[in-house]
Amino acid sequence: MALKDYNDKRKFDETTEPKGKTKKSDDKLIFVIQRHAASRLHYDFRLEMEGVLKSWAVPKGPSLNPDDKRLAMMVEDHPYDYKDFEGNIPEGNYGAGQVEVWDSGTYEPLDQASKLSDEKELLKELKSGSLKFILHGKKLKGEFALVKMKNTDNNAWLLIKHKDKFAKDEYDAEENVSPKSLVSKFLEEKKSPKSSKKKS
């Protein structure tokens, strides 16, 4: 079962994360990127395929600069409904910390000449270790690639922006993140815990 690892790692009586069920978009395939303040701040990059969200943890966050080759560690599939998940995963639970949606939209394979359906083309490329696609997000737009690294950890990939009209010379995913965001407030509270009451 595609979501067995996801379900096995979670205590659904403690976390508000959605239970693992497969589901599909009615029309175009969706993607979502979640900013996740766990033991370390990272970005979770998720692509819809086969009724689940294929997922990668990107420590430095995605970039619009083609020179930035971002490490992306493939993790367990997440359920489709995870696309809307925001909130706090309690201490003691897998992935404990704050999660918020950073970007979302639809995506499609770069190869529009393929005789396969969009999903089958993407699954074929995923299996080959070289995924090329176009993102239609609010922050991320244009052509990207996910390339599996050779002779390293089986789960290690690189997320790379192609040179197109949406490419930028410099890019930092943390730029323009509101200090009022769920994750920003969570990190601020962790940084400066309430001082203990003074002894009388």
Protein Blocks (a to p, Z undefined) as FASTA:
>chain_A
ZZlmmmmmpcfklbccdcddddddfkbccddddddddfbccddddddeehiacddddfko
pafbfklccdddddddddfklmmggcdddehiahiacdddfbgcddddfblmbcbdfklm
mmmmmmnopacdddddfklgcjddddddehiafkbccddddddfkbcfbdcfkgopafkb
mklmmmmmmmmgcdddddZZ
